[in-house]
Amino acid sequence: MSLLNQLFNRGVFGAKCKTSLNLAISRMKLLQNKRDLQLKQMRKEIAQFLQARQEAIARIRVEHVIREQNISTAYAVLELFCEFILARVPILESQKECPSELREAVASIIFAAPRCSDLPDLLQIKNLFSAKYGKEFVSAASELRPDTSINRTIIEKLSTSAPSSEARLKVLKEIAEEHNVIWDSSNTEAELNKKHEDLLGGSKEACARASLPHPPLKEESPKVSSSSNGAHSITPTKINLRLQHIQAPSPPSNTPTLLGTNEIEQSAKNPSAAAVNDTKMETPSQSSDVLERARVAIAFAERASAAARAAAELVNVKFGSWKLEGKSS
């Protein structure tokens, strides 16, 4: 009974395999003819773009031409493998393991079946091989494991990677020569060989720099003290907060006016806003000038404060003399 089942299954495998192989060969020939016509039209359009000096569009279109040419080459090899297996189906039926002379053809068809969506017959052949040789044999070929004997041309032509710059330039030159287009390829060569900036890498570096900890900025509120005669004295802390507004400090004169003191007093009324604005404007490149400006501003403030006290004493003296004159009169 088992012998009958084995003979029956062998006959079923052979019949189904022959049917699927014949359908795959017929479909590949039909698709090859259709693809050849499309390639001729696409190459003609690229030649027109080159003649019109629209090289940017031609560089994009040529990638599709190369992809279609690769698929066409892969289909030609697969068609030969299908015909080779079709002629040796009786050998496949008679042996339990895959024969060594058929291993490359069988493994290449298994590898190409899920990568050729317009050839559903290859998937049927793959299922037949899986039922006969086991899922492990099929998985090894599908996953491109070592020692699977898959044809190298099939692997390269069915790859989804973008074509190289050399391949694109070569096809463009072939198209220009084929259609007798006088085309200077120097601009295209420079564009294809140019190394474009890695924007993702640049953004990662910016994020890394942004994530680095920065030392906190110390903001001290200015202190304003009042003297007994009503004049205000400005502490050095307030002077440091006002340094960034001094673009080019001029040397102080021998008799400073009260205008500098009034300006400092006005800024002292709103110390928080001045501190925020000055902190935003502070940069590391200005640190070398800050100390010198601080010394100048402090000296300026001290002279202004001294002038204010002198003015107040002068007013008190005049006021006292007025009182004495009034009493004497």
BELRA-V153230 format. One record per residue. N is the residue number from 1. RES is the residue in one letter. PSI is psi in degrees with one decimal (none if undefined). Layout:
# BELRA-V153230
n=N res=RES psi=PSI
n=N res=RES psi=PSI
This chain:
# BELRA-V153230
n=1 res=M psi=-42.3
n=2 res=S psi=-35.2
n=3 res=L psi=-38.7
n=4 res=L psi=-41.6
n=5 res=N psi=-39.2
n=6 res=Q psi=-42.4
n=7 res=L psi=-38.1
n=8 res=F psi=-45.8
n=9 res=N psi=-36.7
n=10 res=R psi=-41.7
n=11 res=G psi=-37.6
n=12 res=V psi=-44.5
n=13 res=F psi=-45.2
n=14 res=G psi=-42.3
n=15 res=A psi=-45.4
n=16 res=K psi=-37.4
n=17 res=C psi=-43.8
n=18 res=K psi=-42.4
n=19 res=T psi=-47.2
n=20 res=S psi=-38.0
n=21 res=L psi=-42.2
n=22 res=N psi=-41.4
n=23 res=L psi=-40.5
n=24 res=A psi=-41.1
n=25 res=I psi=-44.3
n=26 res=S psi=-42.0
n=27 res=R psi=-39.5
n=28 res=M psi=-38.7
n=29 res=K psi=-41.1
n=30 res=L psi=-43.8
n=31 res=L psi=-32.4
n=32 res=Q psi=-43.3
n=33 res=N psi=-41.9
n=34 res=K psi=-39.9
n=35 res=R psi=-34.7
n=36 res=D psi=-40.7
n=37 res=L psi=-40.9
n=38 res=Q psi=-39.9
n=39 res=L psi=-39.4
n=40 res=K psi=-42.4
n=41 res=Q psi=-41.2
n=42 res=M psi=-40.5
n=43 res=R psi=-35.1
n=44 res=K psi=-41.5
n=45 res=E psi=-38.8
n=46 res=I psi=-37.8
n=47 res=A psi=-37.3
n=48 res=Q psi=-38.0
n=49 res=F psi=-39.2
n=50 res=L psi=-39.2
n=51 res=Q psi=-32.2
n=52 res=A psi=8.3
n=53 res=R psi=26.5
n=54 res=Q psi=68.7
n=55 res=E psi=-29.0
n=56 res=A psi=-42.6
n=57 res=I psi=-38.4
n=58 res=A psi=-37.4
n=59 res=R psi=-30.6
n=60 res=I psi=-44.0
n=61 res=R psi=-31.3
n=62 res=V psi=-25.1
n=63 res=E psi=-40.4
n=64 res=H psi=-36.6
n=65 res=V psi=-44.3
n=66 res=I psi=-40.1
n=67 res=R psi=-43.1
n=68 res=E psi=-36.8
n=69 res=Q psi=-38.8
n=70 res=N psi=-42.8
n=71 res=I psi=-39.9
n=72 res=S psi=-41.8
n=73 res=T psi=-41.3
n=74 res=A psi=-39.7
n=75 res=Y psi=-35.8
n=76 res=A psi=-41.0
n=77 res=V psi=-41.8
n=78 res=L psi=-36.6
n=79 res=E psi=-40.8
n=80 res=L psi=-39.6
n=81 res=F psi=-39.9
n=82 res=C psi=-41.9
n=83 res=E psi=-35.7
n=84 res=F psi=-43.9
n=85 res=I psi=-37.9
n=86 res=L psi=-37.8
n=87 res=A psi=-15.4
n=88 res=R psi=26.2
n=89 res=V psi=-40.4
n=90 res=P psi=-34.3
n=91 res=I psi=-40.4
n=92 res=L psi=-37.0
n=93 res=E psi=-35.0
n=94 res=S psi=-19.5
n=95 res=Q psi=141.3
n=96 res=K psi=-41.5
n=97 res=E psi=159.4
n=98 res=C psi=126.8
n=99 res=P psi=146.9
n=100 res=S psi=-34.2
n=101 res=E psi=-15.2
n=102 res=L psi=-0.6
n=103 res=R psi=-41.1
n=104 res=E psi=-44.9
n=105 res=A psi=-44.2
n=106 res=V psi=-46.2
n=107 res=A psi=-37.0
n=108 res=S psi=-39.4
n=109 res=I psi=-40.0
n=110 res=I psi=-41.7
n=111 res=F psi=-39.7
n=112 res=A psi=-21.7
n=113 res=A psi=-51.5
n=114 res=P psi=-9.3
n=115 res=R psi=-1.6
n=116 res=C psi=86.9
n=117 res=S psi=-24.1
n=118 res=D psi=11.7
n=119 res=L psi=74.5
n=120 res=P psi=-20.5
n=121 res=D psi=-29.2
n=122 res=L psi=-33.3
n=123 res=L psi=-38.8
n=124 res=Q psi=-41.8
n=125 res=I psi=-38.6
n=126 res=K psi=-42.1
n=127 res=N psi=-37.4
n=128 res=L psi=-42.3
n=129 res=F psi=-34.4
n=130 res=S psi=-39.6
n=131 res=A psi=-29.6
n=132 res=K psi=-42.4
n=133 res=Y psi=-6.6
n=134 res=G psi=157.3
n=135 res=K psi=-29.3
n=136 res=E psi=-40.4
n=137 res=F psi=-42.5
n=138 res=V psi=-40.5
n=139 res=S psi=-38.8
n=140 res=A psi=-40.5
n=141 res=A psi=-38.5
n=142 res=S psi=-36.2
n=143 res=E psi=4.0
n=144 res=L psi=49.0
n=145 res=R psi=160.8
n=146 res=P psi=152.0
n=147 res=D psi=37.1
n=148 res=T psi=-4.3
n=149 res=S psi=28.3
n=150 res=I psi=139.7
n=151 res=N psi=133.5
n=152 res=R psi=-36.5
n=153 res=T psi=-39.6
n=154 res=I psi=-41.9
n=155 res=I psi=-45.2
n=156 res=E psi=-44.6
n=157 res=K psi=-25.8
n=158 res=L psi=9.2
n=159 res=S psi=145.6
n=160 res=T psi=3.6
n=161 res=S psi=151.9
n=162 res=A psi=145.4
n=163 res=P psi=151.2
n=164 res=S psi=165.3
n=165 res=S psi=-37.7
n=166 res=E psi=-40.8
n=167 res=A psi=-42.2
n=168 res=R psi=-44.0
n=169 res=L psi=-38.6
n=170 res=K psi=-44.5
n=171 res=V psi=-39.0
n=172 res=L psi=-41.5
n=173 res=K psi=-39.2
n=174 res=E psi=-40.8
n=175 res=I psi=-43.3
n=176 res=A psi=-40.5
n=177 res=E psi=-37.0
n=178 res=E psi=-37.1
n=179 res=H psi=14.7
n=180 res=N psi=46.0
n=181 res=V psi=125.8
n=182 res=I psi=108.0
n=183 res=W psi=128.1
n=184 res=D psi=113.7
n=185 res=S psi=7.4
n=186 res=S psi=-42.1
n=187 res=N psi=-42.1
n=188 res=T psi=-39.5
n=189 res=E psi=-42.6
n=190 res=A psi=-38.2
n=191 res=E psi=-41.5
n=192 res=L psi=-31.8
n=193 res=N psi=-6.1
n=194 res=K psi=134.9
n=195 res=K psi=115.3
n=196 res=H psi=151.5
n=197 res=E psi=139.3
n=198 res=D psi=97.0
n=199 res=L psi=-35.9
n=200 res=L psi=-41.9
n=201 res=G psi=-38.8
n=202 res=G psi=-40.5
n=203 res=S psi=-34.5
n=204 res=K psi=-40.6
n=205 res=E psi=-39.1
n=206 res=A psi=-41.7
n=207 res=C psi=-37.5
n=208 res=A psi=-40.7
n=209 res=R psi=-36.9
n=210 res=A psi=-29.1
n=211 res=S psi=-10.7
n=212 res=L psi=139.2
n=213 res=P psi=139.1
n=214 res=H psi=142.7
n=215 res=P psi=136.1
n=216 res=P psi=145.5
n=217 res=L psi=128.5
n=218 res=K psi=121.3
n=219 res=E psi=120.8
n=220 res=E psi=132.4
n=221 res=S psi=140.9
n=222 res=P psi=149.2
n=223 res=K psi=128.4
n=224 res=V psi=121.4
n=225 res=S psi=146.5
n=226 res=S psi=135.1
n=227 res=S psi=176.4
n=228 res=S psi=-27.1
n=229 res=N psi=10.0
n=230 res=G psi=-8.1
n=231 res=A psi=146.3
n=232 res=H psi=135.8
n=233 res=S psi=131.5
n=234 res=I psi=129.7
n=235 res=T psi=161.5
n=236 res=P psi=-25.3
n=237 res=T psi=-42.6
n=238 res=K psi=-35.3
n=239 res=I psi=-39.6
n=240 res=N psi=-35.0
n=241 res=L psi=-22.7
n=242 res=R psi=1.8
n=243 res=L psi=-36.7
n=244 res=Q psi=-19.5
n=245 res=H psi=-7.6
n=246 res=I psi=102.8
n=247 res=Q psi=-53.1
n=248 res=A psi=88.8
n=249 res=P psi=134.0
n=250 res=S psi=150.8
n=251 res=P psi=136.7
n=252 res=P psi=145.1
n=253 res=S psi=172.1
n=254 res=N psi=-30.9
n=255 res=T psi=86.4
n=256 res=P psi=145.6
n=257 res=T psi=169.5
n=258 res=L psi=-3.1
n=259 res=L psi=-40.3
n=260 res=G psi=-39.4
n=261 res=T psi=-41.2
n=262 res=N psi=-39.9
n=263 res=E psi=-40.3
n=264 res=I psi=-37.4
n=265 res=E psi=-36.2
n=266 res=Q psi=-39.0
n=267 res=S psi=-26.5
n=268 res=A psi=-20.9
n=269 res=K psi=-28.3
n=270 res=N psi=70.0
n=271 res=P psi=-32.0
n=272 res=S psi=-43.8
n=273 res=A psi=-39.6
n=274 res=A psi=-37.5
n=275 res=A psi=-40.6
n=276 res=V psi=-45.8
n=277 res=N psi=-42.1
n=278 res=D psi=-34.6
n=279 res=T psi=-38.7
n=280 res=K psi=-35.0
n=281 res=M psi=-13.8
n=282 res=E psi=130.2
n=283 res=T psi=157.1
n=284 res=P psi=-28.4
n=285 res=S psi=-18.1
n=286 res=Q psi=-2.2
n=287 res=S psi=-30.1
n=288 res=S psi=-28.2
n=289 res=D psi=-13.3
n=290 res=V psi=-43.9
n=291 res=L psi=-42.7
n=292 res=E psi=-41.3
n=293 res=R psi=-32.3
n=294 res=A psi=-43.5
n=295 res=R psi=-43.5
n=296 res=V psi=-44.3
n=297 res=A psi=-38.2
n=298 res=I psi=-43.4
n=299 res=A psi=-40.2
n=300 res=F psi=-42.1
n=301 res=A psi=-39.8
n=302 res=E psi=-41.9
n=303 res=R psi=-38.8
n=304 res=A psi=-40.0
n=305 res=S psi=-40.6
n=306 res=A psi=-38.6
n=307 res=A psi=-36.3
n=308 res=A psi=-41.6
n=309 res=R psi=-38.9
n=310 res=A psi=-39.3
n=311 res=A psi=-39.4
n=312 res=A psi=-41.1
n=313 res=E psi=-37.9
n=314 res=L psi=-40.3
n=315 res=V psi=-40.6
n=316 res=N psi=-39.7
n=317 res=V psi=-45.4
n=318 res=K psi=-39.5
n=319 res=F psi=-36.6
n=320 res=G psi=-38.1
n=321 res=S psi=-33.8
n=322 res=W psi=-38.8
n=323 res=K psi=-41.6
n=324 res=L psi=-41.5
n=325 res=E psi=-36.4
n=326 res=G psi=-37.4
n=327 res=K psi=-38.8
n=328 res=S psi=-31.9
n=329 res=S psi=none
